[in-house]
Amino acid sequence: SGPVWAAVVHASMKVGPLVRHYDLYVPRNATGAPAPLVIMLHGGGGDAASARHVGFDKLGAREGFVTVYPQSMAKNCVDGRRAVLFERMDPAIDDVAFIAKLIDRLVASRVADPRRVYVTGVSNGGMMSFRLACALADRLAAVAPVIASMPAPLARNCAPARPLALLVIAATADRLVPYGGGRVAPMLPPDRGRVLSIAGT
């Protein structure tokens, strides 16, 4: 049987030349059998600890799922936008490989059920959810991006291995991630790239 913990586990792994970190929460009432896994991606400027404030630990304890909170490098996931913000980051960062390896580790240790792996994220994390939907569709059951739209450069090369359930949570009056598409946070430097409209997404 798999491990059963009552608290957050802070862990790391090597992905390419970089050491990547994540927080894992397995509810006290977990049965020891592989459970549904929710991958919760933090927003730009955030971290794994801030993502836990969304409340998935409490919800997972009630509903019986495990939550993992990956930590991005430089507080931003490389989500497929082409923008100054991401050009400044280490080219060795491979967030898709990180999430794929994280899924492998949690499945191999019998924490996660490989048929029930879900991804969600807020803003930058939501856009990264779209990137994972494009790249890892055969490993995921569904994605649910929040305050996010499909990065325009990513859309041109998105070829999921299979159809994937998708829930998009967006606001029509959002000034940072425009519902009708266009530049992200146009009032803030540096350039943060462009996204499709929600309908186009």
Rosetta blueprint (number, residue, H / E / L):
1 S L
2 G L
3 P L
4 V L
5 W L
6 A L
7 A L
8 V E
9 V E
10 H E
11 A E
12 S E
13 M E
14 K E
15 V E
16 G L
17 P L
18 L E
19 V E
20 R E
21 H E
22 Y E
23 D E
24 L E
25 Y E
26 V L
27 P L
28 R L
29 N L
30 A L
31 T L
32 G L
33 A L
34 P L
35 A E
36 P E
37 L E
38 V E
39 I E
40 M E
41 L E
42 H L
43 G L
44 G L
45 G L
46 G L
47 D L
48 A H
49 A H
50 S H
51 A H
52 R H
53 H H
54 V H
55 G L
56 F H
57 D H
58 K H
59 L H
60 G H
61 A H
62 R H
63 E H
64 G L
65 F L
66 V E
67 T E
68 V E
69 Y E
70 P E
71 Q L
72 S L
73 M E
74 A L
75 K L
76 N E
77 C L
78 V L
79 D L
80 G L
81 R L
82 R L
83 A L
84 V H
85 L H
86 F H
87 E H
88 R L
89 M L
90 D L
91 P L
92 A L
93 I L
94 D L
95 D H
96 V H
97 A H
98 F H
99 I H
100 A H
101 K H
102 L H
103 I H
104 D H
105 R H
106 L H
107 V H
108 A H
109 S L
110 R L
111 V L
112 A E
113 D E
114 P E
115 R E
116 R E
117 V E
118 Y E
119 V E
120 T E
121 G E
122 V E
123 S L
124 N H
125 G H
126 G H
127 M H
128 M H
129 S H
130 F H
131 R H
132 L H
133 A H
134 C H
135 A H
136 L L
137 A H
138 D H
139 R H
140 L L
141 A L
142 A E
143 V E
144 A E
145 P E
146 V E
147 I L
148 A L
149 S L
150 M L
151 P E
152 A H
153 P H
154 L H
155 A H
156 R H
157 N L
158 C L
159 A L
160 P L
161 A L
162 R L
163 P L
164 L L
165 A E
166 L E
167 L L
168 V L
169 I E
170 A L
171 A L
172 T L
173 A L
174 D L
175 R L
176 L L
177 V L
178 P L
179 Y L
180 G L
181 G L
182 G E
183 R E
184 V L
185 A L
186 P L
187 M L
188 L L
189 P L
190 P L
191 D L
192 R L
193 G L
194 R E
195 V E
196 L L
197 S L
198 I L
199 A L
200 G L
201 T L
